[in-house]
Amino acid sequence: MLRSGLGASTLEIQTPDLRRKVFLRRQRSLVVLAIDASESMGEGTLERMKAAKGAILALLTTAYQNRDQVALVAFRGRQAEVLLRPTSSILLAQQQLRKLPIGGATPFAAGLWQAWQLIRNERHKQPSLQPLLVIVSDGEANLPLAPGAEIFPELFALARKVGKDRIDTVVVDSCAGLGSSRLKQLARELGGSYQQIRELHAGRLIEVLRTAEKK
């Protein structure tokens, strides 16, 4: 309580009157693209990989100031491969993505598993990290993660586990037809959203990513 002058008047300061500056640090984000690079995606496989590369470089160009990170996982052949580990470096991304391997079988579950583990590892190092998982596929799969497992029941069971980690997820369907019912179910199991892009290129993929980041 503060007194003013010689009289009895007083100025009373209460808790709601107090103010202080609070500086909030923006949470860093991590975008992980899991791309089907197998032969099941046909002649458009290379174009889809190029779209992913273009989207990554565009994201890094705008995200550099905030040190946001981008990673790329490709699944093809008999396994999934991390082509680009989480980075905010445009130069590193350009170097790592010079070669884009494509072809072979479709180990979809392996791709989802690899992307999930990558996100979990980064979250362990940076607990406040905001991850976004973007899966691009035509909905085909022909190689299970566990030998002898039923391919799509295994994939959906894994998706439910990933969904419990509360990772923002977008499933991008690159099928040129009516869309894949399996990818729609996958999005539901993940607790994420589904988007179909019949003519996939970097610009359209960036639009999907920007929309997902704003939610």
N, C-alpha and C positions, 0 to 999 in steps of 0.2 A: 504494500500500500504506500503511495506517495502523497505527501502533504504539500499544498501550494499556498505561499504567502503567509500572512499572520492570522488569517481567519480560520474558520473551522472546515473550510472546503477541502475535500480530499479527492484524489484520483485513484480509483481502484483498478488494478490490472489483474485479470483472471486468466486461467489457462487457455481458453479459446482465443484470447487476444495475442498469444505468442505465435511467432512465425519463424521458420528456419528454412534455409535452402537445402533441398535434397537433390543430389545429382544421381540420375539413373543411368547406368551403363546399358546400352542396347545389347540384347542377347545375340550371340553369334548364331548363324544358321548353317546347316550342312545339307546340301542337296545331293542325294545318292541316286544316280540313274542305273537301273538294272535293265540291260538291253538284251533281247533275244537276237543273237548273232548266228543262229544255226541255219541250215539249209531249208528248214521248214518255212522260212519266210520268203523263199523264192528269190526272184531276180531283184526284188526291192531291198534285200538285206543290206547291201553296201550303202544304198541311199539312206537307209535308216540309221546306220552307224555314222554316216556323215552328218546327218541331222543332229545326232547326239553330240558329236564333236563340236559342231557349230553352236549348239545351245550352251555347251559348257564354256566355250571361249567367250560367248556373249555375256553369260552370267558372271564370269570372272572379271570381265571388263568393268561392269557396273558395281560389282561387290568388293572391289579391291580396298576401297576406303574403310569399309566395315570389317575387313578381314573375314568375310563369309567364305565358306569352303564348298568345293564341289568334288565329287568322286564318281568314278564310272566302273561298273561291274558288267562284264559280258559273259553270257552263258552259251556255250557251244561245245560240240564234241562230247567228251565224257565228264566235263567239269565246268565250274565257273571260275573266271579269272578277274582279279582286280587290275584293270588296265590303268587306272589312275587313282592313287590313294588320295585321301582328303587333302586338298591344297587350295590356297588362294593365289597361287602363282600362275600367271598366264604363260610365262616362258616354260615352266615345267610341264604344264598341260600340253603345250605345243610339241614339246620334245617327246612326251610319253605317248601321244596319240598320233604320231606319224604313221604307224602301222596299225591297221584295224583288222584283226584276224576274224574271218567269217567261215561258216561251213560246218558240216558235221551234224551230229544228233542234237536233241533239244533237252538238256538237263535242267528243266525249269525250276524244280525244287532246289537244286544246287545253287542256282542263281539267287533265289529268294533267301536261302540260308546264308550265303556269302554276304549279301547286302545287309542282312539283319545283324550278323556278327560284326561287320564293319561299323555299323551304327552303334551297337552296344559298346564296342571298344572305345569309340570316340566319346560317347556319353560318360564312360568311366573316367576318362581324362578331363572332360569338360562337362560337369553335371548340368550346367545351365544351357547346354547346347540345344538348339531347336532343329531337329532333323526332319527332312522331307524325303520320302522314298518314292521314286517314280519308276514304274515298271512298264516297259514297252515290249509288246509281244503281239503275235497273231492268235494266241490261244492254244497253240499246239505244244505237245510235250510227249516225248517217247523214251525218256530215260529217268528212272526213279533215283532218289537220293540213296535209299537203302536197297541193296540187291533183293529182287523178288517182290518188292512192295508194289501195291497198286498205285499207278502214277497219279491220278487226280485226287483220290481220297488222301494220299500222302501229302500232296500239295496243299489241299484245303485244310488239313489238320495242322500243317506247319503255319499256314496263314493265320489260323486262329491264335496260335501261340504268339506270332508277331503282333497281332492286333492287341493282345493284352499288354504290350509294352507301350501302348498309346503313341504310336508313331504316325504322324500325318502321312497318308499314302494316296497316290494317284495311280490308277491302272489305265494305261493308254493302249487302246485297241487299234492296231494298224491294219486290221482286216478290211479289205475293200468291199466286202459284202454287207450283210445285215448286222454284222457284229457278232462277237463270240459270247455265247451264253456262259461258257466256262470262265471267261475273264470277268464277266459281270458278277458271277458267284464269288470269284476270287476277291474282287473289290469288297463285296459284302463281308466275307470272312475276315478280311483285314480291317474292316471298319473304315474303309477309305472311300474314295470317289472313283467313278468310271468315266472315261472320255474316249470317244472313237474319233480317230483322225485318219481318213481314208488316204489322203495324200500328205504323208508326213515329211516335214522339212523343219529346219532349225527355227524359223519364225513361228510356226504353229506350236512347236514344242515349248518355245519360250512363253507364248501366250498362256499355255496350260500351267506352266510353272509359276508365272506371275500371279495368275488367278488363285492358285493353291496357296501361295505364300501370304496372300492378303486375308485369307480366311482365319 
